[in-house]
Amino acid sequence: MHDRVPVHATAPLRISFVGGGTDFPHYYEDHGGAVLSTTIDLHVRVTITPRADRQVTVRSLDHGHLVAYDLDDGPEYDGVMDLAKAAIERIGVATGVDVDIRSDAPPGSGLGGSSALVVAMTAGLAALGGIEMTADDLARISYSIEREDLGISGGFQDQYATAFGGFNLIEFTRDAVRVTPVRLADGTVERLEAHLLLWYSGSVRRNVGIIDRQIAFWREGREETRMGLKELHELAYVMRDAIEADPPDDLGELLRAAFESKRRMNPSITEHTSIDRMLALAREAGATGGKVCGAGGGGCLLLACHPAARPAVQRELGRLGGRVVPFRFHPRGVYAVRGPELWVPSP
């Protein structure tokens, strides 16, 4: 029976090279913003199976969390699977559903996993309900679920990255968001992949108020925060141009500049973590530069290093804990499948 056919939705994670922080309304509404990012071949996968009753279950296959509630009673937002619950409330379902979630990202990775989950849920529920959405619609609705319905602090870049997919310059203004693919010459993708190393630091980012502190710094008129954001905004275009010109040689220096500007914007991004020590150790072992992914407080490091230096960098970083996260660039954004039917954002 078609009504009981499950929907399988898949959304990619992303690596943000530079510009995070300029995708917050308090900055871009007056100054514009820009983020350079690419989606990668790590994903969040969601399976939504309709039920014959009004019961909802949401299960994390990675962490063993399971929540259940009656659709008519609504969910309790208690910190367990809240993103999936809020997506169901926002998009709506005709009957109860069973939801299974799996993520390729380690927890607190800084690779946009939370937004990828919301976008996958939103796309899956749209496919279930026969709702058409553009990628822009999908990103905006997912943003509203996270930031408005659940009150989670954060920017706009992750929802757009995973909804659109690919290597993009994402520009933010008060009136619109523009996603422009980066023009990559033949062989550039392979060269970049060969010169980049993604390292999971082993520490998990908790809600330590990093983003709230950044917003407070801005509203207080802290000059270093304003300078850092301006630099991050400008660096998005500088790094885009460098990557389109295809020389990875200065990539490490650009990543290092991005990290220093991010720390200027918000000096708390490395507090109580091993990030500074790891970045220093990586450079001593041969990396040419690097940065923390995401808001900070732990998670993954993105490092530039020549392929010949990779074993030494990995060996030295391993002394402080963590592990390498293998990845390739991935050009496809979110999609959902129900039986033979493919759901993708409309043009």
C-alpha positions in Angstrom: 0.0 0.0 0.0 1.5 3.3 -1.1 0.5 5.1 2.1 2.9 3.0 4.1 5.9 3.3 1.8 8.8 4.9 3.7 10.7 8.0 2.6 14.5 8.0 2.6 16.0 11.5 2.7 19.7 12.2 2.5 21.5 15.6 3.2 25.2 16.2 2.9 27.5 17.7 5.6 29.6 20.7 4.7 33.1 22.2 5.2 33.1 25.9 5.6 36.3 27.5 4.5 35.7 31.0 5.6 33.0 33.5 6.4 31.1 31.9 9.3 29.7 34.6 11.5 28.9 36.9 8.6 25.8 34.8 8.0 24.1 36.1 11.1 21.3 38.6 10.6 22.8 41.1 13.1 25.8 41.4 10.7 24.5 40.8 7.2 21.4 42.9 7.4 23.5 46.0 7.5 26.8 44.9 5.9 26.1 41.9 3.8 27.8 38.6 4.4 29.6 35.8 2.5 30.6 32.2 3.2 32.7 29.9 1.1 31.8 26.3 1.6 31.5 22.9 0.0 29.4 19.8 0.7 31.2 16.5 1.3 30.4 12.8 1.0 29.4 12.5 4.7 25.6 12.6 5.2 22.7 12.6 7.5 20.1 10.0 6.5 16.5 9.9 7.6 13.9 7.3 7.1 10.3 8.3 7.7 7.7 5.5 7.7 4.0 6.3 8.0 2.0 4.5 10.6 -1.7 3.5 10.8 -2.2 5.3 14.1 -1.3 8.7 15.7 1.9 7.6 17.4 5.3 9.3 16.6 8.6 7.6 17.3 12.0 9.2 16.6 15.1 7.0 17.0 18.8 7.8 16.6 20.6 4.7 15.2 24.0 6.2 16.1 23.3 7.0 19.8 20.4 4.8 20.7 18.1 7.6 21.7 14.4 6.8 21.3 11.4 9.2 21.9 7.7 8.5 21.4 4.7 10.7 21.7 1.1 11.0 20.5 0.7 13.3 17.5 -2.4 14.9 19.1 -0.5 15.7 22.3 2.5 17.1 20.5 6.2 16.7 21.5 8.0 17.8 24.6 11.1 19.7 23.8 13.6 18.2 26.3 16.8 18.2 24.4 16.4 14.7 23.0 15.7 14.5 19.2 14.2 18.0 19.3 15.2 18.9 15.8 13.2 16.0 14.3 10.2 16.7 16.6 10.2 20.4 15.6 10.4 19.6 11.9 7.4 17.3 12.2 5.5 20.0 14.0 6.4 22.7 11.4 5.8 20.6 8.2 3.0 18.4 9.6 2.1 14.8 8.9 -1.3 13.1 8.1 -0.7 10.2 10.4 1.8 9.0 13.0 5.3 8.2 11.7 8.4 6.2 12.7 11.6 8.2 12.1 15.1 6.6 12.0 18.1 8.9 11.9 21.7 8.1 11.1 24.7 10.5 10.7 28.1 10.0 9.3 29.5 12.9 11.4 31.0 12.5 14.8 29.1 14.4 17.5 29.8 18.1 17.7 32.0 18.0 14.5 31.3 21.5 13.3 30.4 20.1 9.9 26.8 21.4 9.9 25.2 18.1 11.1 22.3 19.6 13.0 21.2 21.7 10.0 21.7 18.7 7.7 19.4 16.7 9.9 16.7 19.4 9.8 17.0 19.8 6.1 16.8 16.0 5.6 13.7 15.9 7.8 12.1 18.8 6.0 12.7 17.3 2.6 11.6 13.9 3.7 8.3 15.3 5.2 7.8 17.3 2.0 8.2 14.2 -0.1 5.8 12.3 2.2 3.2 15.1 1.9 3.7 15.8 -1.8 4.8 19.4 -1.0 6.9 21.2 -3.6 9.8 23.4 -2.3 12.7 25.2 -3.9 16.1 24.9 -2.3 15.7 28.4 -1.0 12.3 27.5 0.6 13.9 24.4 2.2 16.8 26.4 3.6 14.6 29.1 5.0 12.0 26.8 6.6 14.9 24.7 8.1 16.4 27.9 9.5 13.1 28.8 11.0 12.8 25.4 12.7 16.2 25.7 14.3 16.4 29.4 15.1 12.7 30.4 15.7 10.8 27.2 16.8 13.6 25.9 19.0 15.5 29.1 19.7 18.9 27.7 18.8 21.5 30.4 18.2 23.3 30.2 14.8 23.6 31.5 11.3 22.1 30.8 7.9 25.0 29.1 6.0 24.5 25.5 6.9 20.9 25.2 5.7 21.8 26.7 2.4 24.9 24.6 2.0 23.1 21.3 2.4 20.0 22.3 0.6 21.9 23.4 -2.6 24.9 21.2 -2.4 28.3 21.7 -4.2 31.2 24.2 -3.8 29.6 27.6 -3.4 30.0 31.2 -2.5 26.9 32.0 -0.4 26.1 35.7 -0.1 23.6 37.1 2.4 21.8 40.4 2.4 18.8 41.8 4.1 16.6 41.0 1.1 18.0 37.7 -0.3 20.5 34.9 -0.2 22.5 34.2 -3.4 24.3 30.9 -4.0 27.0 31.1 -6.7 28.9 27.9 -7.7 32.7 28.2 -7.6 34.3 27.7 -11.0 36.7 24.8 -10.6 39.2 24.1 -13.3 39.9 20.5 -14.3 41.8 18.7 -11.6 41.2 21.4 -9.0 38.9 19.2 -6.9 41.4 16.4 -6.8 44.2 18.8 -5.9 42.3 20.4 -3.1 41.2 17.0 -1.7 44.8 15.9 -1.8 46.0 19.0 0.1 43.3 19.1 2.8 43.1 17.0 6.0 40.0 16.9 8.2 40.8 16.0 11.8 38.3 15.3 14.5 39.7 16.7 17.7 37.9 14.2 19.9 36.3 16.9 22.0 32.6 17.5 21.7 31.2 21.0 21.5 28.6 21.6 24.1 26.3 24.6 24.4 28.9 26.8 26.0 27.4 30.1 24.8 30.1 30.7 22.1 27.5 32.1 19.5 25.6 34.1 22.1 28.9 35.6 23.3 29.8 36.5 19.7 26.4 38.3 19.2 26.9 40.1 22.5 30.3 41.3 21.5 28.8 42.7 18.3 26.0 44.5 20.1 28.4 45.9 22.7 30.3 47.5 19.8 33.5 45.5 20.5 35.9 46.8 17.8 37.9 43.5 17.5 34.7 41.6 16.8 33.7 44.1 14.1 37.1 44.0 12.5 37.1 40.2 12.6 33.8 39.9 10.8 34.8 42.5 8.2 38.0 40.4 7.5 36.0 37.2 7.3 33.6 38.8 4.8 36.5 40.0 2.6 38.4 36.7 2.9 35.5 34.7 1.4 36.1 36.5 -1.9 39.9 36.3 -1.6 39.8 32.5 -1.0 37.2 32.0 -3.7 39.4 33.7 -6.2 42.5 31.7 -5.1 40.7 28.4 -5.4 39.3 29.3 -8.9 42.9 30.2 -9.9 43.9 26.6 -8.8 47.0 27.1 -6.8 46.7 25.3 -3.4 50.0 26.6 -2.3 48.6 29.6 -0.4 45.6 27.7 0.9 47.2 27.1 4.3 48.0 30.8 4.7 44.4 31.7 3.8 43.0 29.1 6.3 45.3 30.5 9.0 44.1 34.0 8.2 40.5 32.9 8.4 41.1 31.3 11.8 42.8 34.4 13.2 40.0 36.6 12.0 37.5 34.2 13.5 39.3 34.4 16.8 39.5 38.2 16.6 35.7 38.1 16.1 35.2 35.9 19.2 38.3 35.0 21.3 36.4 32.3 23.2 36.3 29.8 20.2 39.3 27.8 21.5 38.8 28.2 25.3 39.1 25.0 27.3 40.0 23.0 24.2 43.2 21.6 22.6 42.6 23.4 19.3 45.5 25.9 19.6 47.9 23.2 20.6 46.7 20.9 17.8 47.1 23.7 15.1 50.6 24.5 16.4 51.6 20.8 16.4 50.2 20.3 12.9 52.2 23.3 11.6 55.4 21.9 13.2 54.7 18.6 11.5 54.4 20.2 8.1 50.8 21.6 7.7 50.8 25.0 6.1 47.8 26.3 8.0 44.4 25.4 9.4 41.2 26.4 11.2 38.5 25.1 13.4 35.3 24.1 11.7 32.0 25.4 12.9 31.5 27.8 15.8 34.4 26.5 17.8 34.7 24.9 21.2 36.0 21.6 19.7 35.0 19.5 16.8 37.0 19.2 13.5 40.0 21.0 12.3 40.5 21.7 8.6 44.2 21.6 7.7 46.2 22.3 4.5 49.2 20.2 4.0 51.2 18.7 1.2 50.3 15.0 0.7 53.9 14.0 1.6 53.4 15.7 5.0 50.1 14.1 5.8 51.5 11.0 7.6 53.6 13.1 10.0 50.8 15.5 10.7 48.4 12.7 11.5 51.0 11.0 13.7 51.6 14.2 15.7 48.0 15.0 16.1 47.3 11.5 17.2 49.4 12.2 20.3 46.7 14.6 21.4 43.8 12.4 20.5 41.2 12.4 17.8 41.2 10.8 14.3 41.3 11.7 10.7 37.9 12.0 8.9 38.2 10.8 5.3 36.1 12.8 2.9 35.6 13.8 -0.7 33.8 16.8 -2.1 30.2 16.0 -3.0 28.2 18.0 -5.5 24.7 17.0 -4.7 22.4 18.7 -2.2 19.5 17.1 -0.3 17.1 14.7 -1.9 14.5 12.2 -0.9 13.3 8.9 -2.4 9.9 7.2 -1.9 9.5 4.0 -3.7 10.4 4.8 -7.4 9.8 8.5 -6.9 12.6 11.0 -6.4 12.0 14.3 -4.6 14.4 17.1 -5.1 14.0 20.9 -4.5 12.3 22.5 -7.5 14.1 25.1 -9.6 
